[in-house]
Structure formats: structure tokens, C-alpha cells
Amino acid sequence: MQSGEIDAFALSRDQLNAMAKKIPGTRVLDETFKQTVTAVAVPPNHPLALAFVTKFMTEAPSDGTLRKAYDNNGLKDNPIRVK
């Protein structure tokens, strides 16, 4: 990429953003090449575990938990994308 021999490259957005900071003239497109979805599994017949996970996954994006996790892992400039 630094020598200008590559026109396009696909990685996770956080990896691309980090690379783009190091290579002048590089830009990361807004479009999504691939989406990765997070899923949580709980054993059958564990209603309290299911209730906890459901509540956590629903509230984490809006109560600041997810933002804090991003920030603590060096992703302060990354938007939280929730569908």
C-alpha cells in the first residue's frame, strides 16, 4: 500500500483506520464490505442467564457500557454501530 501498488484493501474498520493514519493519502470508505455480528449463547433452561444477557445486549449500546469498552481499547474515534 505504501508504494501505491494497491488500489483497495479490506480489513476490519478499526484495523483500516489505524493503517490509514500511517499512510498519507489513504482513506477508509464509509461503505461496509463485511459485517461481523456479536452473539451470546446461554444453555437451555437457564432463564436468569437469558434475561441477564438480553438486558445487557439491549442496554450496553445506550447506557455507555459499549462506548467505555471501545474507548478503553483504543477505539475512541470509532462510532458504535447498532442495528
For each residue, the residues with C-beta under 8 A, 3 or more apart:
1: 4 5 6 9 19 23 26
2: 23
3:
4: 1
5: 1
6: 1 9
7:
8:
9: 1 6 16 19
10: 33 34
11: 15 16 19
12: 15 16 36
13: 16 17 28 78
14: 17 18 75 78
15: 11 12 18 19
16: 9 11 12 13 19 20 28
17: 13 14 20 21 28 77 78
18: 14 15 21 22
19: 1 9 11 15 16 22 23 26
20: 16 17 23 26 27 28
21: 17 18
22: 18 19
23: 1 2 19 20 26
24:
25:
26: 1 19 20 23
27: 20
28: 13 16 17 20
29:
30:
31:
32: 35
33: 10
34: 10
35: 32
36: 12
37:
38:
39:
40: 53 57
41:
42: 46 49 50 53
43: 46 49
44:
45:
46: 42 43 49 50
47: 50 51
48: 51 52
49: 42 43 46 52 53
50: 42 46 47 53 54
51: 47 48 54 55
52: 48 49 55 56
53: 40 42 49 50 56 57
54: 50 51 57 58
55: 51 52 58 59
56: 52 53 59 60 65
57: 40 53 54 60
58: 54 55
59: 55 56 62 63 65
60: 56 57 63 65 66
61: 65 66 80 82
62: 59
63: 59 60
64: 67 68
65: 56 59 60 61 68 69
66: 60 61 69 70 80
67: 64 70 71 80
68: 64 65 71 72
69: 65 66 72 73
70: 66 67 73 75 76 78 80
71: 67 68 75 76
72: 68 69
73: 69 70
74:
75: 14 70 71 78
76: 70 71
77: 17
78: 13 14 17 70 75
79:
80: 61 66 67 70
81:
82: 61
83:
